[in-house]
Amino acid sequence: MSRSLNLSNFPPAVEATGFSARDHYPDIVFTREMLHPPGHSRRTDSTRDVMVPVTESLPKRILSIFMELGLLEALGEAAQSSESRIVSRAATYLQLIGRKFKQYWQSYPCELTMDLVAKHSQTRNWHKSTIRCMCWHPLCFKLAVATIDDTVRIYTRNPGVTPVLRSSLQKAITCLAWRPYTGGELAIGCQTGVLIWSVDPTSQITRPLSQAVHLQHGRHQPVTAVAWSSNGELLVTASINDTNLLVWNVDQQRCVPMHRVKLPCALVGFAPLGYNMIASTIGRDFYLCTVPPERVTRAGWSTANGSLQSFAWSRDEKHLLFVTTDDMQLFYMRLSGLKSASYELAFPLVDFHQKTTEDGLTIGGKAQSIAWCPQDRFLAISFKSTSAIAIFFTNLAGLQINIDPYCLIFGAGVEYPSCMCYQENYQQEYNSDAQSVLTIGWSSGRIEYYPL
């Protein structure tokens, strides 16, 4: 049975009210002064300029850039810095040829590729969003936030130290994932592949480029989803430019294609217990797989309309919720065998067709992202064109799920939610009445912690 999302089902809307500084949550507001504009100069951001002496000769500088960033960047340096007009023009011409060849070699032109990134992103208005994505560490109080200036900042309980992760290879960040059972290994998916950082909050604020491990493979870029196995040994990545899922042994910097599907993949995620995994394509197909990846058995499913937009597992892996790009409904699938990836047919659980409240606020529409709290109690849903976050109370009893409207959350003024996630290791002593903490990145650039 489906439910209609309307004012009669929900209590009155509330404005997001988060924890204060005394609750150890950092006060985060990103302003223009804090951020570099998109497409900022490589020379102002690159740590190479800090590490390479100014007096270094041009040939050595070009060689250094070639070893760090590749041929195209080296040719760009030669074109900009050479005093010889012949060398400068030749480098410019070769760089142009190289870019044309790279564009031809890729499955999709760069412009189309980034449009697909925005379409399948969990972040609303990804192209222009100040906050690109967020991720809480699963074991400790550590929040990673990626912003539009290709920077990731790490926030802890210590407000005096905020590590900043920045690299010339870190462009157009799409996703983040902390490695389980480590204190600070962070995987960052972006336009050039995956960067693995080892984050120590007590170290220097801006980390040098040499501290990041860069993982790339063929046309597997941009990377649009990263997911660690439950034991942290393997990293699975998806790219909307590649029909293969890649399974990485990060410590050895080696990868193995998991399996080829009909269309490029957009999303991938492990279930909480690590027995199952879901992978979606840019088309209607998505796949439910058993793990470990070396022995994959997969079941293919197709949505009625559009492609898989966002999904969420229950902590016991017996329940799967998802939304699609074109439907205004929440769908539900129930698992009948934990290690066999045997799911029943999906059916609509909640109807999201737009409604207008008595205050004139429009709610509902096509879903942007869903997030289920680690206790399986609160389900948060954001939308592509309206400014409310709908919170549902969920109750799991065996193989049955009960879902009821809980509240609507609005931001301040005209802001809307860009992205959201739950804190996985929330400690009850901060607020005895709260069950979970929903972290919301608003379009204004501020981050709010909403206790439920």
KOLGU-316931 format. One line per 5 residues: number of its first residue (from 0); their letters; for each residue x, y negated, z negated of N, C-alpha, C. Coordinates in steps of 0.1 Angstrom, whole numbers, plus 5000, padded with zeros to 4 digits. Layout:
BEGIN
NUM) a) X:Y:Z:X:Y:Z:X:Y:Z; ...
This chain:
BEGIN
0) msrsl) 5009:5012:5000:5000:5000:5000:5009:4988:5000; 5005:4977:5007:5012:4965:5007:5005:4954:4999; 5013:4945:4994:5007:4934:4987:5009:4921:4994; 5000:4911:4993:5001:4898:4999:5009:4889:4990; 5018:4882:4996:5026:4872:4988:5018:4859:4988
5) nlsnf) 5011:4856:4977:5004:4844:4977:5003:4839:4962; 4998:4827:4961:4999:4820:4948:4991:4828:4937; 4981:4835:4941:4973:4843:4931:4981:4854:4925; 4991:4859:4933:4999:4870:4928:5010:4865:4918; 5015:4853:4921:5027:4849:4914:5023:4838:4903
10) ppave) 5030:4838:4892:5028:4827:4882:5033:4814:4889; 5030:4803:4883:5035:4790:4889:5050:4790:4891; 5053:4783:4902:5067:4782:4906:5075:4775:4895; 5088:4779:4894:5097:4772:4884:5109:4767:4891; 5115:4756:4886:5127:4751:4891:5139:4759:4884
15) atgfs) 5149:4762:4892:5160:4770:4886:5166:4763:4875; 5167:4770:4863:5174:4765:4852:5184:4775:4847; 5197:4772:4848:5207:4781:4846:5214:4780:4832; 5224:4788:4830:5231:4788:4817:5239:4775:4816; 5242:4771:4804:5251:4760:4802:5265:4764:4800
20) ardhy) 5274:4754:4799:5288:4757:4798:5291:4765:4785; 5283:4764:4775:5286:4771:4762:5284:4786:4764; 5277:4790:4775:5275:4804:4778:5286:4810:4786; 5297:4803:4788:5309:4807:4795:5307:4808:4810; 5297:4803:4815:5295:4803:4830:5300:4790:4836
25) pdivf) 5309:4791:4846:5315:4779:4852:5305:4770:4859; 5307:4757:4857:5298:4747:4864:5304:4745:4877; 5298:4750:4888:5303:4749:4902:5294:4741:4911; 5300:4730:4916:5293:4722:4926:5304:4718:4937; 5301:4722:4949:5311:4719:4960:5306:4706:4967
30) treml) 5315:4697:4967:5313:4684:4973:5322:4683:4986; 5319:4673:4994:5327:4671:5006:5342:4668:5003; 5344:4661:4992:5358:4658:4988:5366:4671:4985; 5359:4681:4981:5366:4694:4977:5369:4702:4989; 5362:4700:5000:5363:4709:5012:5370:4703:5023
35) hppgh) 5377:4711:5031:5383:4706:5044:5371:4708:5054; 5370:4699:5064:5360:4701:5074:5363:4714:5082; 5352:4720:5088:5354:4732:5097:5363:4728:5108; 5372:4738:5112:5381:4735:5123:5393:4726:5119; 5396:4725:5106:5406:4716:5102:5420:4720:5108
40) srrtd) 5429:4711:5108:5442:4714:5114:5449:4725:5108; 5454:4734:5116:5462:4746:5110:5474:4741:5102; 5480:4730:5106:5492:4726:5099:5489:4721:5085; 5477:4715:5082:5474:4710:5069:5470:4721:5060; 5466:4733:5065:5461:4744:5057:5471:4755:5055
45) strdv) 5479:4757:5065:5487:4769:5065:5498:4769:5054; 5499:4779:5047:5510:4780:5037:5523:4781:5044; 5524:4784:5057:5536:4785:5064:5544:4772:5063; 5536:4761:5063:5542:4747:5063:5549:4745:5050; 5544:4751:5039:5550:4750:5026:5563:4758:5025
50) mvpvt) 5563:4770:5031:5574:4779:5030:5585:4777:5040; 5583:4770:5051:5593:4768:5061:5599:4754:5060; 5612:4753:5059:5618:4740:5058:5615:4731:5070; 5614:4718:5067:5612:4708:5078:5623:4708:5088; 5635:4710:5083:5647:4709:5092:5650:4721:5100
55) eslpk) 5641:4731:5100:5643:4743:5108:5642:4740:5123; 5650:4746:5131:5650:4743:5145:5637:4748:5151; 5634:4743:5163:5621:4746:5170:5621:4761:5174; 5632:4767:5179:5632:4781:5183:5630:4790:5170; 5636:4787:5159:5634:4795:5147:5620:4793:5142
60) rilsi) 5614:4781:5143:5601:4779:5138:5591:4787:5147; 5593:4787:5160:5584:4794:5169:5585:4809:5166; 5597:4814:5164:5599:4828:5161:5592:4832:5148; 5593:4823:5138:5586:4825:5125:5571:4826:5126; 5566:4817:5134:5551:4817:5137:5547:4829:5144
65) fmelg) 5555:4833:5154:5552:4845:5162:5551:4857:5153; 5561:4859:5143:5561:4870:5134:5549:4870:5125; 5545:4858:5120:5534:4856:5111:5520:4857:5117; 5518:4849:5128:5505:4846:5133:5502:4852:5147; 5513:4855:5154:5511:4861:5167:5515:4852:5179
70) lleal) 5514:4857:5191:5519:4850:5203:5511:4837:5205; 5498:4837:5205:5490:4825:5208:5494:4813:5199; 5495:4816:5186:5499:4805:5177:5513:4800:5180; 5522:4809:5183:5536:4805:5186:5536:4796:5199; 5528:4800:5209:5528:4792:5221:5522:4778:5218
75) geaaq) 5512:4778:5209:5506:4765:5205:5516:4756:5198; 5525:4762:5190:5535:4754:5183:5545:4748:5194; 5549:4757:5203:5558:4752:5214:5552:4741:5222; 5539:4742:5225:5532:4732:5233:5531:4719:5226; 5530:4719:5212:5528:4707:5204:5541:4700:5201
80) ssesr) 5552:4709:5198:5564:4703:5192:5576:4702:5202; 5575:4708:5213:5586:4707:5222:5588:4693:5228; 5600:4688:5229:5603:4675:5235:5604:4677:5250; 5605:4689:5255:5606:4691:5269:5592:4692:5275; 5590:4684:5285:5577:4684:5292:5574:4697:5299
85) ivsra) 5585:4703:5305:5584:4715:5312:5580:4727:5302; 5587:4727:5291:5584:4738:5281:5570:4736:5275; 5566:4724:5273:5553:4721:5267:5542:4725:5276; 5543:4722:5289:5533:4725:5299:5533:4740:5301; 5544:4746:5302:5545:4761:5304:5538:4768:5292
90) atylq) 5541:4764:5280:5535:4770:5268:5520:4768:5268; 5515:4756:5272:5501:4753:5272:5494:4763:5283; 5501:4764:5294:5495:4773:5305:5494:4787:5300; 5505:4792:5294:5505:4806:5290:5495:4808:5278; 5494:4798:5270:5484:4800:5259:5470:4800:5265
95) ligrk) 5467:4792:5275:5454:4793:5281:5451:4806:5288; 5461:4812:5294:5460:4825:5300:5457:4836:5290; 5465:4835:5278:5463:4844:5268:5449:4844:5262; 5444:4832:5260:5430:4831:5254:5420:4836:5264; 5422:4834:5277:5412:4839:5287:5413:4855:5287
100) fkqyw) 5425:4860:5286:5426:4875:5286:5420:4881:5273; 5422:4874:5262:5417:4879:5249:5402:4879:5249; 5396:4868:5255:5382:4867:5256:5376:4878:5265; 5383:4880:5276:5378:4891:5286:5379:4904:5279; 5390:4907:5271:5392:4920:5265:5382:4923:5255
105) qsypc) 5377:4913:5248:5367:4915:5238:5353:4919:5244; 5345:4926:5236:5332:4930:5241:5323:4918:5243; 5324:4908:5235:5315:4896:5236:5323:4884:5236; 5319:4873:5243:5326:4860:5241:5326:4855:5227; 5335:4847:5223:5336:4842:5210:5323:4835:5205
110) eltmd) 5318:4827:5214:5306:4819:5210:5294:4829:5207; 5292:4839:5216:5282:4848:5214:5284:4856:5201; 5297:4860:5199:5300:4868:5187:5297:4861:5174; 5300:4848:5173:5297:4840:5161:5282:4838:5159; 5275:4837:5170:5260:4836:5169:5255:4849:5163
115) lvakh) 5260:4860:5167:5256:4873:5162:5259:4874:5147; 5271:4868:5143:5275:4868:5129:5264:4860:5121; 5260:4849:5126:5250:4841:5119:5237:4848:5118; 5233:4854:5129:5220:4861:5130:5219:4872:5120; 5230:4880:5118:5229:4892:5109:5235:4889:5095
120) sqtrn) 5239:4877:5093:5245:4873:5080:5235:4874:5069; 5239:4877:5057:5230:4876:5045:5228:4862:5041; 5236:4853:5046:5236:4839:5042:5228:4831:5052; 5218:4823:5047:5210:4814:5055:5218:4803:5061; 5216:4801:5074:5223:4790:5081:5238:4791:5080
125) whkst) 5243:4803:5082:5257:4806:5079:5266:4797:5086; 5263:4792:5099:5272:4783:5106:5275:4771:5098; 5266:4765:5091:5267:4752:5084:5267:4753:5069; 5265:4765:5064:5263:4766:5049:5276:4763:5042; 5276:4755:5032:5287:4752:5024:5293:4764:5017
130) ircmc) 5284:4772:5011:5287:4785:5005:5285:4796:5014; 5295:4803:5019:5294:4813:5029:5290:4827:5022; 5295:4830:5011:5291:4842:5004:5297:4842:4990; 5292:4851:4981:5296:4852:4967:5297:4867:4963; 5305:4870:4953:5306:4884:4948:5311:4884:4934
135) whplc) 5304:4890:4925:5308:4892:4911:5317:4905:4910; 5327:4905:4902:5335:4916:4899:5326:4927:4892; 5327:4940:4895:5318:4949:4889:5322:4952:4874; 5334:4949:4870:5338:4953:4856:5341:4941:4847; 5344:4929:4852:5348:4918:4843:5342:4905:4848
140) fklav) 5343:4895:4840:5337:4882:4843:5346:4875:4853; 5343:4877:4866:5351:4871:4877:5342:4870:4889; 5340:4857:4894:5332:4854:4905:5340:4849:4916; 5339:4855:4928:5346:4850:4940:5336:4843:4949; 5339:4831:4953:5330:4823:4962:5338:4818:4974
145) atidd) 5332:4821:4986:5338:4817:4999:5330:4805:5004; 5338:4795:5009:5332:4783:5013:5335:4780:5028; 5328:4770:5034:5329:4768:5048:5343:4764:5053; 5352:4760:5044:5365:4756:5047:5375:4768:5048; 5369:4780:5048:5377:4792:5049:5386:4794:5037
150) tvriy) 5380:4791:5025:5387:4792:5013:5379:4800:5003; 5386:4809:4995:5379:4816:4985:5384:4812:4971; 5375:4808:4962:5379:4804:4949:5375:4815:4939; 5383:4817:4929:5380:4827:4919:5377:4820:4905; 5365:4822:4900:5361:4816:4887:5360:4826:4876
155) trnpg) 5366:4823:4865:5366:4832:4853:5361:4823:4841; 5362:4829:4829:5358:4821:4817:5368:4810:4814; 5380:4810:4820:5390:4800:4818:5388:4789:4829; 5382:4778:4825:5379:4767:4835:5392:4760:4839; 5403:4762:4832:5415:4755:4836:5423:4761:4847
160) vtpvl) 5420:4773:4851:5427:4780:4861:5417:4786:4871; 5418:4781:4884:5409:4786:4894:5418:4790:4906; 5422:4803:4907:5430:4807:4919:5422:4804:4932; 5430:4799:4942:5425:4796:4955:5431:4805:4965; 5424:4812:4973:5429:4821:4984:5427:4814:4997
165) rsslq) 5438:4811:5004:5437:4804:5016:5448:4809:5026; 5445:4811:5038:5454:4817:5048:5450:4812:5062; 5460:4811:5071:5457:4807:5085:5450:4819:5092; 5451:4831:5086:5444:4843:5092:5430:4844:5087; 5426:4836:5077:5413:4837:5070:5404:4827:5076
170) kaitc) 5397:4831:5087:5388:4822:5094:5374:4827:5095; 5364:4819:5093:5350:4822:5094:5347:4834:5085; 5348:4832:5072:5346:4843:5063:5331:4847:5063; 5329:4861:5063:5316:4866:5064:5312:4874:5052; 5321:4880:5045:5317:4889:5034:5329:4891:5024
175) lawrp) 5325:4895:5012:5335:4897:5001:5332:4910:4994; 5342:4917:4988:5340:4929:4980:5352:4931:4971; 5349:4932:4958:5359:4936:4948:5362:4951:4948; 5374:4954:4947:5378:4969:4947:5375:4974:4933; 5367:4985:4932:5364:4991:4919:5377:4996:4912
180) ytgge) 5376:4995:4899:5387:5000:4890:5400:4993:4892; 5399:4981:4897:5411:4972:4897:5408:4959:4891; 5418:4952:4886:5415:4939:4879:5413:4928:4889; 5418:4929:4901:5417:4917:4909:5420:4919:4924; 5417:4931:4930:5418:4933:4944:5406:4929:4951
185) laigc) 5407:4920:4961:5395:4915:4968:5396:4916:4983; 5386:4922:4989:5386:4924:5004:5377:4913:5009; 5383:4906:5019:5376:4894:5026:5375:4897:5040; 5362:4899:5045:5360:4901:5059:5358:4887:5066; 5365:4886:5078:5364:4873:5085:5366:4876:5100
190) qtgvl) 5369:4865:5107:5369:4866:5122:5381:4874:5127; 5392:4874:5119:5404:4881:5124:5406:4895:5118; 5396:4900:5110:5397:4913:5104:5394:4913:5090; 5403:4919:5081:5401:4920:5067:5414:4916:5060; 5413:4907:5050:5424:4903:5042:5422:4909:5028
195) iwsvd) 5432:4916:5023:5432:4922:5009:5441:4913:5000; 5435:4907:4990:5443:4898:4981:5444:4905:4967; 5455:4903:4961:5456:4908:4947:5456:4895:4938; 5446:4893:4931:5443:4881:4924:5447:4882:4909; 5456:4873:4905:5459:4872:4891:5456:4858:4886
200) ptsqi) 5446:4856:4878:5442:4843:4874:5452:4835:4867; 5463:4841:4861:5473:4834:4854:5484:4829:4863; 5484:4833:4876:5494:4829:4885:5492:4815:4891; 5500:4812:4901:5498:4798:4907:5485:4797:4913; 5480:4785:4915:5467:4782:4920:5465:4786:4934
205) trpls) 5473:4782:4943:5472:4786:4957:5482:4797:4960; 5477:4808:4965:5486:4819:4968:5492:4819:4981; 5505:4822:4983:5511:4822:4996:5506:4833:5005; 5508:4830:5018:5502:4840:5028:5508:4854:5027; 5521:4855:5022:5527:4868:5021:5520:4877:5011
210) qavhl) 5511:4871:5002:5505:4879:4992:5493:4887:4997; 5488:4883:5009:5476:4890:5015:5480:4900:5025; 5473:4912:5024:5475:4922:5034:5465:4921:5045; 5469:4920:5057:5460:4917:5068:5457:4931:5075; 5444:4935:5076:5440:4947:5082:5433:4944:5095
215) qhgrh) 5438:4948:5106:5430:4947:5119:5433:4959:5128; 5423:4961:5137:5424:4973:5145:5416:4970:5158; 5424:4969:5169:5418:4968:5182:5408:4956:5183; 5396:4959:5188:5385:4949:5189:5376:4949:5177; 5380:4954:5166:5372:4955:5154:5373:4941:5147
220) qpvta) 5368:4931:5153:5368:4918:5147:5358:4909:5155; 5350:4900:5149:5351:4897:5134:5345:4909:5126; 5350:4910:5114:5344:4920:5105:5332:4913:5097; 5321:4920:5098:5309:4914:5092:5304:4921:5079; 5310:4932:5076:5307:4939:5063:5318:4947:5058
225) vawss) 5321:4947:5045:5331:4955:5039:5325:4962:5027; 5328:4975:5025:5323:4982:5014:5333:4992:5009; 5336:4992:4995:5345:5001:4989:5337:5014:4985; 5344:5025:4986:5339:5037:4980:5338:5036:4965; 5330:5044:4959:5328:5043:4944:5340:5044:4936
230) ngell) 5350:5052:4941:5363:5053:4933:5373:5043:4938; 5370:5035:4948:5379:5025:4952:5391:5030:4961; 5390:5042:4965:5401:5047:4973:5400:5043:4988; 5388:5042:4993:5386:5039:5007:5378:5026:5009; 5380:5020:5020:5373:5008:5024:5367:5010:5038
235) vtasi) 5354:5008:5039:5347:5010:5052:5343:4996:5057; 5346:4993:5070:5343:4980:5076:5334:4982:5088; 5326:4971:5091:5318:4971:5103:5321:4958:5110; 5320:4959:5123:5321:4947:5132:5311:4946:5143; 5305:4935:5145:5295:4933:5156:5302:4934:5170
240) ndtnl) 5315:4936:5170:5322:4937:5183:5327:4951:5185; 5323:4961:5177:5328:4974:5178:5317:4984:5174; 5316:4995:5182:5307:5005:5179:5312:5016:5169; 5323:5014:5164:5329:5023:5154:5329:5017:5140; 5325:5024:5130:5328:5021:5116:5342:5025:5114
245) lvwnv) 5350:5018:5106:5364:5021:5103:5365:5024:5088; 5372:5035:5085:5375:5039:5072:5390:5037:5069; 5392:5028:5060:5406:5023:5057:5412:5030:5045; 5424:5035:5046:5432:5038:5034:5440:5025:5032; 5436:5016:5023:5442:5003:5022:5456:5004:5017
250) dqqrc) 5459:5013:5008:5473:5014:5003:5483:5018:5014; 5478:5026:5023:5487:5030:5035:5485:5021:5047; 5475:5012:5046:5472:5003:5057:5469:5011:5070; 5462:5022:5069:5458:5030:5080:5443:5031:5080; 5437:5033:5093:5423:5035:5094:5420:5046:5103
255) vpmhr) 5408:5052:5101:5402:5062:5110:5388:5059:5114; 5385:5059:5127:5371:5056:5131:5362:5067:5125; 5351:5062:5119:5342:5071:5112:5333:5079:5122; 5326:5071:5130:5318:5077:5141:5314:5066:5150; 5311:5069:5163:5307:5059:5172:5292:5060:5174
260) vklpc) 5286:5048:5174:5271:5047:5176:5268:5040:5189; 5256:5038:5192:5252:5033:5205:5255:5018:5206; 5254:5011:5195:5255:4996:5195:5265:4992:5184; 5271:4980:5185:5280:4976:5175:5273:4975:5161; 5281:4977:5151:5275:4977:5137:5275:4963:5131
265) alvgf) 5266:4960:5123:5265:4947:5116:5266:4948:5101; 5260:4959:5095:5261:4960:5080:5265:4974:5076; 5272:4975:5065:5275:4988:5060:5276:4987:5044; 5271:4997:5037:5272:4997:5023:5271:5010:5017; 5279:5013:5006:5278:5025:4998:5267:5024:4988
270) aplgy) 5260:5035:4985:5251:5036:4974:5258:5036:4961; 5252:5032:4950:5259:5030:4937:5266:5043:4932; 5261:5055:4934:5268:5067:4930:5278:5072:4939; 5278:5067:4951:5288:5070:4961:5285:5082:4970; 5273:5088:4968:5269:5100:4976:5265:5096:4990
275) nmias) 5259:5085:4992:5253:5081:5005:5258:5067:5009; 5256:5064:5022:5260:5052:5028:5250:5048:5039; 5248:5035:5041:5239:5031:5051:5247:5022:5061; 5245:5023:5073:5251:5015:5084:5241:5011:5094; 5240:4998:5097:5231:4993:5107:5237:4987:5119
280) tigrd) 5230:4987:5130:5236:4982:5143:5229:4968:5146; 5233:4962:5156:5227:4949:5160:5214:4952:5167; 5210:4964:5170:5198:4968:5176:5188:4974:5165; 5179:4982:5169:5169:4987:5160:5174:4999:5152; 5185:5005:5156:5190:5018:5149:5198:5015:5137
285) fylct) 5196:5023:5126:5205:5023:5115:5207:5038:5110; 5217:5040:5103:5221:5054:5100:5223:5056:5085; 5218:5067:5080:5220:5071:5066:5230:5082:5066; 5241:5081:5059:5252:5090:5059:5255:5095:5046; 5260:5108:5045:5265:5113:5033:5280:5111:5033
290) vpper) 5286:5110:5021:5301:5108:5020:5306:5119:5011; 5319:5122:5012:5330:5114:5018:5329:5113:5033; 5335:5102:5039:5334:5100:5053:5340:5111:5062; 5350:5118:5056:5356:5129:5064:5346:5140:5068; 5335:5141:5061:5325:5151:5064:5311:5144:5065
295) vtrag) 5310:5136:5075:5298:5128:5077:5287:5136:5083; 5275:5136:5077:5263:5140:5083:5254:5128:5083; 5248:5125:5094:5241:5112:5095:5227:5115:5101; 5218:5107:5096:5204:5107:5101:5201:5093:5107; 5197:5093:5119:5194:5080:5126:5179:5076:5124
300) wstan) 5177:5063:5122:5164:5058:5120:5163:5045:5129; 5151:5042:5132:5148:5030:5140:5137:5021:5134; 5140:5008:5134:5129:4999:5129:5119:4997:5139; 5107:4993:5135:5096:4990:5145:5099:4978:5153; 5105:4968:5146:5108:4955:5152:5121:4949:5147
305) gslqs) 5129:4944:5156:5142:4938:5151:5152:4948:5146; 5162:4943:5139:5172:4952:5133:5172:4950:5118; 5179:4959:5111:5180:4958:5097:5187:4945:5092; 5180:4937:5084:5185:4924:5080:5193:4925:5066; 5187:4932:5057:5192:4934:5043:5187:4946:5037
310) fawsr) 5194:4952:5027:5189:4964:5020:5194:4964:5006; 5188:4972:4998:5192:4974:4984:5189:4988:4979; 5198:4994:4972:5196:5007:4966:5192:5006:4952; 5185:5017:4947:5184:5018:4933:5196:5025:4927; 5199:5024:4914:5212:5028:4909:5213:5044:4909
315) dekhl) 5202:5051:4910:5202:5065:4911:5202:5070:4926; 5202:5061:4935:5202:5064:4950:5189:5071:4955; 5179:5071:4947:5167:5078:4951:5157:5069:4958; 5160:5056:4958:5151:5046:4964:5159:5036:4972; 5153:5033:4983:5160:5023:4992:5150:5013:4997
320) lfvtt) 5153:5000:4995:5144:4989:5000:5152:4982:5011; 5144:4977:5021:5151:4970:5032:5141:4960:5039; 5146:4950:5045:5139:4941:5054:5145:4940:5067; 5138:4936:5077:5143:4935:5091:5143:4921:5096; 5149:4919:5107:5151:4905:5112:5137:4899:5117
325) ddmql) 5128:4908:5122:5116:4903:5128:5103:4906:5121; 5103:4914:5110:5091:4918:5103:5090:4909:5090; 5078:4906:5086:5075:4899:5074:5070:4908:5063; 5078:4919:5061:5074:4929:5052:5087:4935:5045; 5084:4940:5033:5095:4947:5025:5091:4962:5027
330) fymrl) 5102:4970:5032:5100:4984:5035:5106:4992:5024; 5101:5004:5022:5105:5013:5011:5108:5027:5017; 5119:5033:5013:5122:5047:5016:5125:5055:5004; 5121:5067:5003:5124:5075:4991:5133:5087:4995; 5143:5089:4987:5152:5100:4989:5147:5113:4983
335) sglks) 5147:5124:4990:5142:5137:4985:5154:5146:4982; 5166:5143:4986:5178:5152:4983:5190:5143:4981; 5196:5142:4969:5206:5133:4966:5218:5134:4975; 5223:5146:4978:5235:5147:4986:5232:5152:5001; 5220:5151:5005:5217:5155:5019:5212:5144:5028
340) asyel) 5211:5132:5022:5206:5120:5030:5193:5123:5037; 5184:5130:5029:5171:5134:5034:5161:5124:5028; 5157:5115:5037:5147:5104:5033:5134:5106:5040; 5123:5103:5032:5110:5103:5038:5109:5091:5047; 5098:5090:5055:5095:5079:5064:5094:5066:5056
345) afplv) 5098:5055:5061:5097:5042:5055:5082:5037:5056; 5078:5030:5046:5064:5024:5047:5065:5010:5041; 5057:5001:5046:5057:4987:5040:5052:4987:5026; 5059:4979:5018:5056:4978:5003:5050:4964:5000; 5055:4954:5006:5050:4940:5003:5049:4932:5016
350) dfhqk) 5039:4924:5017:5036:4916:5028:5041:4901:5025; 5050:4896:5035:5056:4883:5033:5050:4872:5041; 5039:4874:5048:5033:4863:5056:5032:4850:5048; 5035:4839:5055:5036:4826:5048:5023:4822:5042; 5024:4816:5030:5013:4810:5023:5017:4796:5018
355) ttedg) 5007:4788:5015:5010:4775:5010:5004:4774:4996; 5012:4769:4987:5007:4768:4973:4998:4755:4971; 4992:4754:4960:4984:4742:4957:4992:4729:4957; 5005:4730:4955:5014:4719:4955:5019:4715:4969; 5014:4723:4979:5018:4720:4993:5031:4727:4997
360) ltigg) 5037:4736:4989:5049:4743:4991:5047:4756:4999; 5054:4758:5010:5052:4770:5018:5062:4780:5013; 5057:4792:5012:5065:4804:5007:5063:4815:5016; 5073:4824:5016:5072:4836:5024:5079:4835:5038; 5075:4844:5047:5080:4844:5061:5090:4855:5062
365) kaqsi) 5099:4854:5072:5109:4864:5075:5119:4864:5064; 5123:4876:5059:5133:4876:5048:5147:4874:5053; 5155:4867:5045:5169:4865:5047:5178:4875:5040; 5175:4877:5028:5183:4886:5020:5175:4892:5008; 5179:4904:5004:5173:4909:4992:5184:4914:4982
370) awcpq) 5181:4913:4969:5191:4917:4959:5183:4924:4948; 5188:4936:4944:5181:4943:4933:5191:4944:4921; 5186:4940:4909:5195:4939:4898:5200:4953:4894; 5211:4954:4888:5217:4968:4884:5208:4976:4876; 5199:4970:4868:5190:4978:4860:5177:4982:4867
375) drfla) 5176:4979:4880:5164:4982:4888:5151:4976:4883; 5153:4964:4877:5141:4958:4871:5136:4946:4879; 5145:4938:4885:5142:4926:4892:5147:4926:4906; 5138:4924:4915:5141:4923:4930:5140:4909:4934; 5150:4903:4940:5150:4889:4945:5150:4889:4960
380) isfks) 5142:4881:4966:5141:4880:4980:5141:4865:4985; 5150:4862:4994:5151:4849:4999:5146:4849:5014; 5142:4838:5019:5136:4837:5033:5143:4828:5042; 5141:4830:5055:5148:4823:5065:5144:4809:5067; 5131:4806:5064:5126:4792:5067:5118:4786:5056
385) tsaia) 5118:4792:5044:5111:4785:5033:5121:4785:5021; 5118:4777:5011:5128:4774:5001:5127:4781:4988; 5117:4790:4987:5115:4797:4975:5123:4811:4975; 5127:4815:4963:5131:4829:4961:5120:4836:4953; 5115:4847:4959:5104:4855:4952:5111:4866:4944
390) ifftn) 5107:4866:4931:5112:4876:4922:5101:4886:4919; 5104:4899:4921:5094:4909:4917:5099:4917:4906; 5090:4922:4897:5094:4931:4887:5092:4945:4892; 5102:4954:4891:5101:4967:4896:5102:4977:4885; 5095:4988:4886:5096:4999:4876:5096:5012:4883
395) laglq) 5107:5020:4881:5109:5033:4887:5105:5044:4877; 5097:5053:4881:5093:5064:4873:5094:5077:4882; 5106:5084:4880:5108:5095:4889:5110:5091:4903; 5102:5097:4912:5102:5093:4926:5092:5083:4930; 5086:5076:4920:5076:5066:4922:5081:5052:4919
400) inidp) 5077:5042:4926:5081:5028:4924:5068:5020:4922; 5068:5011:4912:5058:5001:4910:5064:4988:4911; 5058:4979:4918:5063:4965:4920:5052:4955:4918; 5056:4945:4911:5046:4934:4907:5053:4920:4908; 5045:4910:4913:5051:4897:4913:5055:4892:4899
405) yclif) 5066:4885:4899:5072:4880:4886:5072:4865:4886; 5079:4859:4895:5080:4844:4896:5085:4839:4909; 5084:4827:4912:5090:4820:4923:5100:4810:4918; 5112:4810:4924:5122:4800:4920:5125:4791:4931; 5124:4778:4928:5127:4767:4938:5140:4760:4932
410) gagve) 5147:4754:4941:5158:4746:4937:5154:4731:4934; 5164:4722:4934:5161:4708:4931:5159:4701:4944; 5148:4693:4945:5146:4685:4957:5144:4694:4969; 5151:4691:4980:5149:4698:4993:5158:4709:4995; 5167:4713:4985:5176:4723:4987:5169:4737:4988
415) ypscm) 5176:4746:4995:5171:4760:4997:5182:4769:4994; 5179:4782:4990:5190:4792:4987:5197:4796:4999; 5211:4794:4999:5219:4799:5010:5222:4814:5008; 5227:4818:4996:5230:4832:4993:5228:4835:4979; 5228:4847:4975:5225:4851:4961:5231:4865:4958
420) cyqen) 5233:4868:4946:5238:4881:4941:5235:4882:4926; 5235:4894:4922:5234:4897:4907:5247:4899:4901; 5249:4895:4888:5261:4898:4881:5259:4912:4876; 5269:4920:4879:5269:4935:4876:5272:4938:4862; 5280:4930:4855:5285:4934:4842:5279:4924:4832
425) yqqey) 5267:4920:4833:5261:4910:4824:5261:4915:4810; 5265:4907:4800:5265:4911:4786:5254:4904:4779; 5246:4912:4771:5234:4908:4765:5237:4897:4754; 5249:4896:4748:5251:4887:4738:5250:4873:4742; 5251:4870:4755:5250:4856:4760:5236:4851:4759
430) nsdaq) 5226:4860:4760:5212:4856:4760:5204:4868:4757; 5199:4869:4745:5193:4882:4740:5180:4885:4747; 5174:4874:4754:5161:4877:4760:5163:4881:4775; 5174:4879:4781:5176:4881:4795:5180:4896:4797; 5176:4901:4809:5179:4914:4813:5190:4914:4824
435) svlti) 5190:4904:4833:5199:4903:4844:5201:4888:4847; 5212:4885:4854:5215:4871:4858:5216:4871:4873; 5207:4863:4879:5208:4861:4893:5216:4849:4896; 5226:4850:4905:5235:4839:4908:5230:4834:4922; 5227:4821:4923:5222:4815:4935:5231:4804:4940
440) gwssg) 5235:4805:4953:5242:4795:4959:5233:4786:4967; 5231:4774:4963:5221:4765:4970:5227:4757:4982; 5219:4753:4991:5223:4746:5003:5231:4733:4999; 5228:4727:4988:5235:4715:4983:5249:4717:4979; 5253:4730:4978:5267:4733:4974:5269:4736:4959
445) rieyy) 5258:4737:4952:5259:4741:4938:5255:4755:4936; 5261:4761:4925:5258:4775:4921:5250:4775:4908; 5240:4783:4908:5231:4783:4896:5230:4798:4891; 5230:4799:4878:5229:4813:4871:5215:4814:4865; 5207:4822:4870:5193:4823:4866:5191:4835:4858
450) pl) 5188:4834:4845:5186:4846:4836:5172:4851:4838; 5170:4864:4839:5157:4870:4840:5155:4880:4828
